[in-house]
Amino acid sequence: MEVPRSLETMAGLEEAVTTTHRDYEGGGVIAVDFGPAAGEPAVDVVGETAIVVLDDDQFEFEIPGTASVVDVNNGVLTLAE
Protein backbone atom coordinates (compact mmCIF):
# COMPACT_ATOMS: atom_id res chain seq x y z
CA MET A 1 0.00 0.00 0.00
CA GLU A 2 1.36 3.39 -1.02
CA VAL A 3 1.08 6.55 1.10
CA PRO A 4 -1.45 8.82 -0.66
CA ARG A 5 0.39 11.79 -2.20
CA SER A 6 -1.88 14.43 -0.62
CA LEU A 7 -1.39 12.82 2.81
CA GLU A 8 2.37 12.77 2.27
CA THR A 9 2.29 16.45 1.20
CA MET A 10 0.29 17.49 4.27
CA ALA A 11 2.67 15.63 6.57
CA GLY A 12 5.63 17.34 4.91
CA LEU A 13 4.17 20.77 5.66
CA GLU A 14 4.01 20.23 9.41
CA GLU A 15 7.18 19.57 11.42
CA ALA A 16 5.36 17.75 14.23
CA VAL A 17 3.70 15.24 11.87
CA THR A 18 5.42 11.88 11.46
CA THR A 19 4.39 9.39 8.77
CA THR A 20 5.32 5.72 9.01
CA HIS A 21 4.70 3.10 6.32
CA ARG A 22 5.19 -0.61 7.00
CA ASP A 23 4.56 -3.57 4.71
CA TYR A 24 3.90 -6.94 6.26
CA GLU A 25 3.22 -10.36 4.79
CA GLY A 26 -0.53 -9.99 5.40
CA GLY A 27 -0.80 -6.35 4.32
CA GLY A 28 0.45 -2.87 5.04
CA VAL A 29 -0.04 -0.11 7.59
CA ILE A 30 0.32 3.65 7.23
CA ALA A 31 0.41 5.62 10.50
CA VAL A 32 0.36 9.41 10.68
CA ASP A 33 1.18 10.80 14.14
CA PHE A 34 0.04 14.41 14.42
CA GLY A 35 1.98 14.98 17.64
CA PRO A 36 0.73 16.14 21.04
CA ALA A 37 0.56 19.85 20.19
CA ALA A 38 -1.75 19.31 17.22
CA GLY A 39 -4.84 18.39 19.20
CA GLU A 40 -7.10 15.43 18.48
CA PRO A 41 -7.76 14.78 14.79
CA ALA A 42 -11.04 13.32 13.56
CA VAL A 43 -11.60 11.36 10.36
CA ASP A 44 -14.70 10.86 8.23
CA VAL A 45 -14.89 8.49 5.29
CA VAL A 46 -17.11 9.40 2.35
CA GLY A 47 -16.91 6.83 -0.41
CA GLU A 48 -13.24 6.50 -1.35
CA THR A 49 -12.24 9.78 0.33
CA ALA A 50 -11.01 10.32 3.90
CA ILE A 51 -11.56 13.78 5.38
CA VAL A 52 -9.33 14.66 8.33
CA VAL A 53 -10.23 17.58 10.59
CA LEU A 54 -7.65 18.95 13.00
CA ASP A 55 -8.61 22.07 14.95
CA ASP A 56 -9.48 24.62 12.23
CA ASP A 57 -7.73 22.74 9.43
CA GLN A 58 -9.25 20.17 7.10
CA PHE A 59 -7.70 18.08 4.36
CA GLU A 60 -8.78 15.10 2.33
CA PHE A 61 -7.14 12.29 0.47
CA GLU A 62 -8.15 9.30 -1.60
CA ILE A 63 -8.05 6.10 0.44
CA PRO A 64 -5.76 3.47 -1.11
CA GLY A 65 -7.90 0.77 -2.73
CA THR A 66 -6.48 -1.97 -0.52
CA ALA A 67 -7.08 -0.17 2.80
CA SER A 68 -9.86 -1.73 4.86
CA VAL A 69 -9.31 0.31 8.05
CA VAL A 70 -9.20 4.11 8.37
CA ASP A 71 -9.16 5.17 12.01
CA VAL A 72 -7.86 7.79 14.45
CA ASN A 73 -6.76 6.88 17.95
CA ASN A 74 -4.72 9.00 20.39
CA GLY A 75 -3.77 11.49 17.68
CA VAL A 76 -2.60 8.84 15.20
CA LEU A 77 -4.37 8.31 11.87
CA THR A 78 -4.07 4.68 10.76
CA LEU A 79 -4.75 3.12 7.37
CA ALA A 80 -4.44 -0.64 7.26
CA GLU A 81 -4.99 -3.47 4.80
BAFI-3210 file (N, C-alpha, C; in Angstrom, 3 decimals, decimal comma, padded with zeros to 6 digits):
// residues 81
n [1|2|3|4|5|6|7|8|9|10|11|12|13|14|15|16|17|18|19|20|21|22|23|24|25|26|27|28|29|30|31|32|33|34|35|36|37|38|39|40|41|42|43|44|45|46|47|48|49|50|51|52|53|54|55|56|57|58|59|60|61|62|63|64|65|66|67|68|69|70|71|72|73|74|75|76|77|78|79|80|81]
n.u [000,852|000,600|001,575|-000,829|-000,452|-001,398|-001,690|000,920|002,058|000,742|001,729|004,384|004,343|004,022|005,997|005,712|004,371|004,528|005,063|004,625|005,300|004,638|005,167|003,797|003,629|000,925|-000,296|-000,352|000,503|-000,178|000,754|000,013|001,235|000,140|001,241|001,569|000,954|-000,800|-003,464|-006,567|-007,158|-009,867|-011,558|-013,439|-015,077|-015,992|-017,285|-014,668|-012,971|-011,104|-011,625|-009,926|-010,032|-008,557|-008,347|-008,804|-008,211|-008,623|-008,269|-008,223|-007,970|-007,530|-008,461|-006,298|-006,904|-006,633|-006,882|-008,563|-009,140|-009,609|-008,775|-008,697|-006,807|-005,789|-004,486|-003,266|-003,515|-004,567|-004,153|-004,970|-004,428]
n.v [-001,168|002,160|005,380|007,885|010,614|013,260|013,064|012,580|015,011|016,853|015,990|016,629|019,362|020,064|020,193|018,682|016,402|012,964|010,425|007,003|004,043|000,725|-002,474|-005,648|-009,251|-009,999|-007,653|-004,021|-001,081|002,280|004,909|007,991|010,277|012,964|014,373|015,712|018,446|019,120|018,624|016,743|014,805|014,154|011,787|011,297|009,150|009,222|007,587|006,838|008,615|010,097|012,358|014,516|016,265|018,732|020,689|023,853|023,198|021,352|018,526|016,379|013,089|010,522|007,277|004,519|001,802|-000,753|-000,477|-001,324|-000,393|002,706|004,899|006,893|007,233|008,307|010,571|009,550|008,778|005,975|003,784|000,719|-002,486]
n.w [000,000|-000,880|000,372|000,276|-001,970|-001,346|001,398|002,163|001,328|003,038|005,510|005,175|005,344|007,968|010,809|013,160|012,433|011,845|009,547|009,031|007,270|006,808|005,460|005,617|005,639|005,540|004,733|004,659|006,650|007,285|009,269|010,707|012,771|014,498|016,539|019,920|020,278|018,312|018,798|018,830|016,111|013,804|011,756|008,817|006,576|003,271|000,782|-001,295|-000,151|002,458|005,042|007,004|009,995|011,884|014,515|013,279|010,727|007,680|005,625|002,771|001,344|-001,089|-000,329|-000,240|-002,441|-001,324|001,380|004,323|006,777|008,294|010,643|013,661|016,551|019,664|018,548|016,291|012,961|011,232|008,520|007,246|005,741]
ca.u [000,000|001,364|001,082|-001,453|000,387|-001,884|-001,394|002,368|002,290|000,293|002,667|005,627|004,173|004,006|007,177|005,358|003,698|005,423|004,388|005,318|004,698|005,189|004,557|003,901|003,218|-000,529|-000,801|000,454|-000,044|000,315|000,405|000,357|001,177|000,038|001,979|000,729|000,563|-001,748|-004,844|-007,096|-007,762|-011,039|-011,595|-014,704|-014,886|-017,108|-016,911|-013,239|-012,238|-011,012|-011,561|-009,326|-010,226|-007,645|-008,609|-009,479|-007,725|-009,251|-007,704|-008,782|-007,136|-008,152|-008,049|-005,761|-007,897|-006,478|-007,078|-009,860|-009,306|-009,197|-009,162|-007,858|-006,756|-004,716|-003,769|-002,596|-004,367|-004,065|-004,754|-004,444|-004,992]
ca.v [000,000|003,394|006,545|008,822|011,794|014,430|012,820|012,775|016,450|017,491|015,633|017,340|020,775|020,225|019,574|017,754|015,236|011,875|009,392|005,720|003,096|-000,612|-003,569|-006,943|-010,360|-009,994|-006,345|-002,867|-000,109|003,646|005,617|009,413|010,796|014,413|014,980|016,137|019,852|019,305|018,395|015,432|014,781|013,317|011,356|010,865|008,492|009,402|006,829|006,497|009,778|010,325|013,778|014,659|017,582|018,949|022,067|024,622|022,737|020,169|018,079|015,100|012,287|009,305|006,095|003,474|000,771|-001,968|-000,168|-001,728|000,313|004,112|005,173|007,789|006,877|009,000|011,490|008,835|008,306|004,685|003,124|-000,643|-003,466]
ca.w [000,000|-001,019|001,099|-000,661|-002,203|-000,616|002,809|002,270|001,202|004,267|006,574|004,914|005,663|009,413|011,421|014,229|011,873|011,460|008,767|009,009|006,320|006,999|004,709|006,263|004,791|005,401|004,315|005,036|007,588|007,233|010,503|010,680|014,136|014,416|017,640|021,044|020,191|017,220|019,199|018,481|014,786|013,559|010,363|008,230|005,287|002,349|-000,412|-001,354|000,330|003,897|005,384|008,326|010,586|012,996|014,947|012,229|009,429|007,103|004,364|002,333|000,466|-001,596|000,436|-001,111|-002,726|-000,519|002,799|004,858|008,047|008,375|012,013|014,448|017,951|020,390|017,681|015,200|011,870|010,763|007,373|007,259|004,795]
c.u [000,899|000,740|000,451|-000,644|-000,081|-001,654|000,092|002,716|001,906|001,274|003,978|005,554|004,250|005,185|006,818|004,741|004,730|004,608|005,253|004,556|005,398|004,428|004,840|003,419|001,712|-001,116|000,101|-000,274|000,627|-000,167|000,901|000,138|001,216|000,762|001,054|000,235|-000,547|-003,201|-005,287|-007,752|-009,002|-011,023|-013,010|-014,381|-016,155|-016,701|-015,460|-012,352|-012,262|-010,859|-011,065|-009,518|-009,345|-007,720|-009,366|-009,074|-008,467|-008,514|-008,298|-007,808|-007,915|-007,582|-007,485|-006,770|-007,807|-006,705|-008,475|-010,157|-008,783|-009,705|-008,214|-007,964|-005,564|-003,860|-003,032|-003,658|-003,756|-004,876|-004,137|-005,160|-005,528]
c.v [001,233|004,499|007,496|010,120|013,006|014,285|013,044|014,266|017,178|017,218|016,380|018,815|021,057|019,488|018,498|016,452|014,205|010,815|008,138|004,782|001,756|-001,608|-004,869|-008,007|-010,340|-008,671|-005,236|-001,953|001,233|004,314|007,050|009,949|012,319|015,125|015,545|017,581|020,095|019,198|017,008|015,466|013,887|012,954|010,915|010,222|008,660|008,738|006,405|007,621|009,833|011,828|013,871|016,104|017,660|020,419|022,794|024,194|021,484|019,810|016,732|014,398|011,055|008,116|005,066|002,326|-000,468|-001,730|-000,576|-001,043|001,732|004,587|006,191|007,355|007,556|009,875|010,849|008,341|007,022|004,213|001,732|-001,504|-004,632]
c.w [000,000|-000,162|000,079|-000,754|-001,397|000,886|003,066|002,206|002,481|005,395|006,403|005,262|007,159|010,032|012,433|013,710|011,407|010,723|008,733|008,086|006,505|006,135|005,435|005,293|004,519|004,952|004,799|005,996|007,343|008,512|010,394|012,090|014,065|015,561|018,705|020,944|019,172|017,651|018,748|017,104|014,763|012,087|010,006|006,903|004,475|001,044|-000,336|-000,828|001,849|004,111|006,820|008,779|011,822|013,377|013,840|010,822|008,991|005,826|004,025|001,417|000,043|-000,829|-000,539|-001,245|-001,864|000,970|003,243|006,190|007,900|009,726|012,638|015,902|018,595|019,475|016,527|014,206|011,325|009,562|007,321|006,243|005,577]
res [m|e|v|p|r|s|l|e|t|m|a|g|l|e|e|a|v|t|t|t|h|r|d|y|e|g|g|g|v|i|a|v|d|f|g|p|a|a|g|e|p|a|v|d|v|v|g|e|t|a|i|v|v|l|d|d|d|q|f|e|f|e|i|p|g|t|a|s|v|v|d|v|n|n|g|v|l|t|l|a|e]
***
